[in-house]
Amino acid sequence: PPFFFMKPADAVVAAEGTLPYPPLTSELHHEIELVVAIGADGANVDAGDALSLVWGYGVGVDLTRRDLQQQAKDTRRPWDWGKAFDASAPCGPLHAVDDVGHPNEGRVWLDVNGENRQTGDLN
């Protein structure tokens, strides 16, 4: 089953310019992610109907204070302190399903200062 963690609304910022380095960490990690924008309410939705709730898609970066996350894991506490901080979810523009459909393949990648750090495919 899927695994979820929380990013508060103030974590989402435009993926442009310079982002502030978060406090209290010396081990900041980054991961490219497919962002799914849910546009309708739903509960106990059948898997076959789940995509009907999706408004659109984008690309974002999940920033994690990995040292704080590991401390929380070691003490069996929630990961929020490592995952949820200001500007921890830079996100590109969202694209409506009506315009782009539901992607099931396509390259996603993350380059940092011209060096490829992560490459994957949506499939």
N, C-alpha and C positions, 0 to 999 in steps of 0.2 A: 504493500500500500504506500501511497505518497507520504513523504515526511514534510512537515510544515514548520516554519519559524516565522516570527513576526517582525516586520519592519514598520515603524510608525510613519504616519503621513509626512512628517517633517524630514524623514530620511530620503524621500524622493525629491531629486533635484534634476535640472537639465544636465545632460551629459555633454558639457561644454566648458571650456575655460579651465581654470585651476581649482581643484577641490581642496578644502582645508584638510591637513593631516589631523586625524582625531587624537584627542588627549589620552593619556594613560596607557599607551601601547607602544611597543617596540617591534611588533610583529603584525603588520597590516597585510592582509591577503586580499586578492581580487579574483573574481570568477565572472566570466561572461554568462548571461542567462537570457532565455526567452522570457519576455514579460507577457503575461496573459491578462488582459483587462476584462473583468467580468462585468457584464452590463445588465444582468437581470437577477432577480432573487431566485433562490432555489434551495431546496432541502430534500434529501433522500432521492436525488435525481438518478435515474437509470443511466448507466454508462453510455448507452446509445443516444441519449438525449443531452448529454453534458455540453457538447459544443454549441447547442442552441442558446446557452447562457453567455457565451463569449462575445464581447463587443468587438475586441480587436487585439492586436499584437504589437510588440515592440521589442527592442533589445536593451538590456540594462546590465549594469555591473553590480554584483553583490560584494560589498566590502565588509571584511570581517576583522575584528581585532582578535586574531587567532590566539594570542597568549591569554587574553581574558576569557575567551571561549573555553580554552583547555582548563583553566582554573575552575570554571563553572562545571565542566564535565567531571573533573576530578572530585569535586565535592557534591556531585549529583544535584546541581542547581540548574535552573533554566539558563539558556544561552543568551538571553536578551542583552545582557551587559556587553557581550562581544559582538552582537549582530545589529543592535538597534541604537544608532547614534546619528547625530545630524549629518546629512549628506552621505549616508552609507548606502544609498541606492540610486546612483546616477542613472538616468533613463533617457533613451532617445525618444523620438516622436512615436506616438501610438498610431497605428494604421487600422482603420475599420475593416472588419471581416467583409463588408459589402464591397470594399475596394481590393482586398488582397486574398480573400478566401481563408481557408485554414491550412497553414503551411504544414507539410508532413516531411519535407526534406529541404535542405539548403545549408550551406556552410555558415557557421558562426565562428568568429575568431576575436581574439583580443591581442593587440600589439601594445607594448609599452615602450616608449621612446624608440620606435622603429624595430623593436625586437619582438618576435612572435612568442607569446606566453601561453596561449591556449587556442586550440583549434578543435572543432567538432562539427557534427552534422545533426540537424534536427531529427533525422530518422533514427 
